Amino acid sequence: MFMTKGANPLVSIIIPAYNIEAYLPACLDSIVNQTYPNLEIMVIDDGSTDSTLEVAKAYAKRDKRVRVFHKENGGQGDARNVGYEKSTGDLIAYVDGDDYVSKYYIESMLNTMLENDADISTCQYKLVYTSNDHSLESKQKAKIELISGEDALKRLFYQTGVTTAPWGKLFKRELIAGIKFPKEKKYEDLATLYKIIAKANKVTISTEKLLYYMQSENSTMRRGFTPRRMDGLHFAEEAVDFVKAQFPNLEKAAINRAFTEAVYIFEEIVTPRKFKTEYDLAWATIKQYRSIVKSDKESKKNMRAYARVSYLGKQALRTALDAKERYGKLSARRLQK
């Protein structure tokens, strides 16, 4: 049963969409069928060259809650900005157009938000490889934590239960006011979410999985390295500066996130001669922060291990990361069976 304590807020769901004609129907089907009906469904077509826009318009004809906007290509972050500016909801949620959600996505997060008088309500996700998985469509027993915005910020940097993604979260509208996702940048989430969370007083963390996170060949995290990948490291370094100024007791946490980003980049550059500048910068960042990370008991064990291994040199770290990647590929194949 939906419990709003007398409230019936309008929730704007912002969906950036770019060349995802094959995935958008599953996404929109999952959203128009939400158990919480008071929705404003904002599809922002980011200059698609396939039939994404036509798919969105077809849904708008069938459901008056669906609003479709077309813009020139400016990246996912820019599409989210347009969605926020044109939305009218009291609360904001995000869903990427190639993902889809449980029918309880909004209801569960909203109930938890209202019951705890929180500013942000979060849920977890399930990795999927096709849109045929509907395993999250029944009520789940969930553990709920109510924490401070500062604690949520700490968990975001340590990557323990709070992700940098805007999806999987329900925000009070005013938290996003004045904050924009970077235009035409990759890893724009990393540049933005910590600023939003920093404005929150209370945040709920739920163990309930409510979003299906699609693993497609076009996903940013599955592509080969390009110099634009360095946006992630730049944004992580900006977060360190932000924390030093406003949350100095979280400096280690932010440094841990920057170190982690440098390790990811170091791992992804399989041809160092081709990307020497980027490779050297990632290595320099690892060296800069490794002493802090290796002695930080709140850092993830694997990052502490990589920090220690890095003292043996680049090749030693490369060997450790290659071993991890081989294990990861085996695990991924098992999940797909």
C-alpha positions in Angstrom: 0.0 0.0 0.0 1.3 3.5 -0.8 2.0 5.5 2.3 2.4 9.2 1.7 1.2 10.7 5.0 -1.1 12.9 3.1 1.4 13.9 0.5 1.1 13.2 -3.3 4.1 14.9 -4.7 4.7 15.1 -8.5 7.8 13.1 -9.4 9.7 14.1 -12.5 11.6 11.2 -14.0 14.4 12.5 -16.4 15.5 10.1 -19.1 18.4 11.1 -21.4 18.2 9.2 -24.7 20.7 9.0 -27.5 20.5 6.3 -30.2 18.9 3.7 -28.0 15.9 2.7 -30.2 16.4 -0.9 -29.2 16.4 -0.2 -25.4 14.0 2.7 -24.9 10.7 0.7 -25.2 11.7 -1.5 -22.2 12.7 1.6 -20.2 9.5 3.5 -20.9 7.3 0.4 -20.4 8.8 0.0 -16.9 8.2 3.7 -16.1 4.6 4.2 -17.4 3.7 1.1 -15.4 5.0 2.4 -12.1 2.8 1.7 -9.0 3.1 5.4 -8.1 1.1 7.3 -10.8 1.8 11.0 -10.2 4.6 11.2 -12.6 6.1 13.6 -15.1 8.1 11.5 -17.6 10.7 13.6 -19.3 12.4 12.0 -22.3 15.3 14.2 -23.6 16.4 13.1 -27.0 20.0 14.2 -27.3 20.2 14.5 -31.1 19.7 10.8 -31.9 20.3 9.7 -35.5 18.1 6.6 -35.2 14.4 6.3 -34.4 14.8 7.0 -30.6 12.8 10.3 -31.0 10.0 8.5 -32.8 9.8 5.8 -30.2 9.5 8.5 -27.5 6.8 10.4 -29.3 4.8 7.2 -29.8 4.7 6.8 -26.0 3.8 10.4 -25.5 0.7 9.9 -27.7 -0.4 7.0 -25.5 0.4 8.5 -22.1 -0.1 12.2 -21.4 2.5 12.0 -18.6 5.2 11.5 -21.1 6.8 14.7 -22.4 9.4 14.6 -25.2 12.1 17.2 -25.9 14.6 17.1 -28.8 17.9 18.9 -28.6 21.3 19.0 -30.4 23.8 16.5 -29.2 25.5 17.7 -26.0 26.0 14.6 -24.0 24.2 12.8 -21.3 24.9 15.5 -18.7 23.5 18.2 -20.9 20.3 16.2 -21.5 19.9 15.8 -17.8 20.3 19.6 -17.4 17.6 20.2 -20.0 15.3 17.7 -18.3 15.7 19.4 -14.9 15.1 22.9 -16.3 11.9 21.8 -18.1 10.5 19.6 -15.3 8.0 20.8 -12.8 8.1 18.0 -10.2 8.6 18.4 -6.5 11.0 15.5 -6.6 13.5 14.4 -9.2 14.5 10.9 -10.3 16.8 9.8 -13.2 16.8 6.7 -15.3 19.2 6.1 -18.2 17.2 5.3 -21.4 19.0 2.0 -21.9 18.2 0.7 -18.4 14.8 -0.1 -16.9 13.3 -0.3 -13.5 11.1 -2.2 -11.1 7.4 -1.1 -11.0 8.1 -0.2 -7.4 11.0 2.1 -8.3 9.3 5.4 -7.4 6.9 4.1 -4.8 9.5 2.4 -2.6 12.0 5.3 -2.7 9.2 7.8 -2.0 7.8 5.9 0.9 11.2 5.6 2.4 11.9 9.3 1.9 8.6 10.4 3.5 8.8 8.0 6.4 12.3 9.2 7.3 11.9 12.9 6.3 14.9 12.5 4.1 16.3 14.7 1.3 17.5 11.8 -0.8 16.3 8.3 -1.0 18.4 5.6 -2.6 18.1 2.0 -3.8 20.4 -0.6 -5.3 20.6 -2.2 -8.8 20.9 -5.5 -10.6 23.3 -6.1 -13.5 21.4 -7.5 -16.5 22.4 -8.4 -20.0 18.9 -8.5 -21.7 15.6 -6.7 -21.0 13.9 -10.0 -20.3 14.8 -10.1 -16.6 11.9 -9.2 -14.4 13.1 -10.7 -11.2 12.7 -7.4 -9.2 8.9 -7.1 -9.8 7.9 -8.5 -6.4 8.2 -6.7 -3.0 11.6 -7.3 -1.4 12.5 -7.2 2.3 14.9 -4.3 2.6 17.2 -2.9 5.3 16.9 0.9 5.5 19.6 3.1 7.0 19.1 6.8 7.7 22.4 8.7 7.6 23.6 12.3 7.3 24.5 13.9 4.0 28.1 14.0 5.1 28.1 10.3 5.8 26.5 9.6 2.4 29.3 11.7 0.9 31.9 9.6 2.6 30.3 6.4 1.4 30.1 7.8 -2.1 33.9 8.4 -2.2 34.6 5.0 -0.6 32.1 3.4 -3.0 30.3 1.6 -0.2 26.6 1.6 -0.8 26.3 5.0 -2.5 27.1 5.3 -6.2 28.1 8.3 -8.2 25.2 7.6 -10.6 22.1 9.9 -10.5 19.9 6.9 -11.1 18.8 4.7 -8.2 18.0 7.9 -6.2 15.1 10.2 -5.5 16.0 13.8 -4.8 14.2 16.8 -3.4 14.2 19.3 -6.3 16.0 22.1 -4.4 19.1 20.0 -4.0 19.8 20.1 -7.7 19.1 23.8 -8.1 22.2 25.7 -9.2 24.1 22.5 -10.0 24.7 21.4 -13.6 26.1 18.3 -15.1 29.1 19.1 -17.4 28.3 19.4 -21.1 30.0 17.2 -23.6 32.0 15.4 -21.0 32.3 11.8 -20.0 31.9 10.7 -16.4 29.8 13.7 -15.7 28.2 11.9 -12.8 31.5 12.0 -10.9 31.6 15.7 -11.4 28.1 16.3 -10.0 26.7 13.9 -7.5 28.9 14.8 -4.6 27.8 18.4 -4.9 24.2 17.4 -4.7 24.7 15.0 -1.8 26.7 17.7 0.1 23.5 19.8 0.3 21.4 17.0 1.9 20.7 16.8 5.6 19.4 13.2 5.7 19.8 10.4 3.2 18.2 6.9 3.2 20.2 3.9 2.1 18.1 0.9 1.1 19.3 -2.6 0.2 16.3 -3.1 -2.1 17.2 -3.6 -5.8 14.9 -1.6 -8.0 16.8 -0.8 -11.1 18.0 -3.1 -13.9 21.4 -1.8 -15.1 21.8 -3.0 -18.7 25.3 -4.2 -19.7 25.4 -3.5 -23.4 28.4 -3.4 -25.8 27.8 0.4 -26.1 28.1 1.1 -22.4 30.7 3.7 -21.6 32.4 1.4 -19.0 32.8 -1.4 -21.6 34.6 0.6 -24.4 38.3 0.8 -25.0 40.4 3.7 -23.6 40.2 7.1 -25.2 41.7 10.4 -23.9 38.2 11.5 -22.9 38.4 8.9 -20.2 40.7 11.4 -18.4 37.6 13.5 -17.6 36.9 11.0 -14.8 40.3 11.7 -13.1 39.9 15.4 -13.6 36.5 15.4 -11.9 37.9 13.2 -9.0 40.7 15.7 -8.4 38.1 18.5 -8.4 36.2 16.6 -5.7 39.4 16.4 -3.5 39.7 20.2 -3.7 35.9 20.6 -2.9 36.2 18.4 0.1 39.4 20.1 1.4 37.5 23.4 1.4 34.1 22.2 2.8 34.5 18.8 4.5 38.2 18.6 5.5 37.5 15.5 7.6 36.6 13.6 4.4 39.8 14.4 2.6 41.1 10.8 2.9 37.8 9.5 1.4 38.0 11.9 -1.6 41.7 11.0 -2.1 40.7 7.4 -2.1 38.2 8.0 -5.0 40.9 9.9 -7.0 43.3 7.0 -6.5 40.7 4.5 -7.5 40.0 6.5 -10.7 43.7 6.6 -11.5 44.0 2.8 -11.0 41.0 2.2 -13.4 42.6 4.4 -16.1 46.0 2.8 -15.6 44.3 -0.6 -16.1 42.4 0.5 -19.2 45.5 1.8 -21.0 46.8 -1.4 -22.6 49.1 0.4 -25.0 51.0 2.9 -22.9 53.2 4.1 -25.8 50.0 5.3 -27.7 48.7 7.1 -24.7 51.9 8.1 -22.9 50.7 11.4 -21.5 47.5 9.9 -20.0 49.4 6.8 -18.7 52.0 8.9 -17.0 49.4 11.1 -15.4 47.5 8.1 -14.0 50.8 6.7 -12.7 51.7 10.0 -11.1 48.4 10.2 -9.4 48.8 6.7 -8.1 52.2 7.6 -6.7 50.9 10.8 -5.2 48.1 9.1 -3.2 49.3 5.6 -2.6 50.8 6.2 0.9 47.4 7.6 2.1 45.4 4.8 0.6 47.5 1.9 1.8 47.2 3.0 5.4 43.5 4.0 5.2 41.6 1.1 6.8 38.3 2.4 5.3 39.7 2.1 1.8 38.6 -1.1 -0.1 41.0 -4.0 0.4 41.8 -4.3 -3.3 42.8 -0.6 -3.5 45.0 -0.9 -0.5 46.6 -3.9 -2.1 47.1 -2.0 -5.4 48.7 0.9 -3.4 51.2 -1.5 -1.8 51.9 -3.3 -5.1 52.6 0.0 -6.8 55.7 0.5 -4.8 57.2 -2.4 -6.7 56.7 -0.5 -10.0 54.5 -0.1 -13.0 54.9 -3.7 -14.2 54.0 -5.2 -10.8 50.8 -3.2 -10.7 50.0 -4.1 -14.3 50.4 -7.8 -13.5 48.1 -7.5 -10.5 45.4 -5.7 -12.5 45.7 -8.2 -15.4 45.1 -11.0 -13.0 42.0 -9.2 -11.6 40.7 -8.6 -15.2 41.0 -12.3 -16.1 39.1 -13.3 -13.0 36.4 -10.7 -13.7 35.9 -11.9 -17.3 35.4 -15.5 -16.0 32.8 -14.2 -13.4 31.0 -12.2 -16.1 30.7 -15.2 -18.3 29.2 -17.2 -15.4 26.6 -14.5 -14.7 25.5 -14.6 -18.4 24.9 -18.4 -18.3 
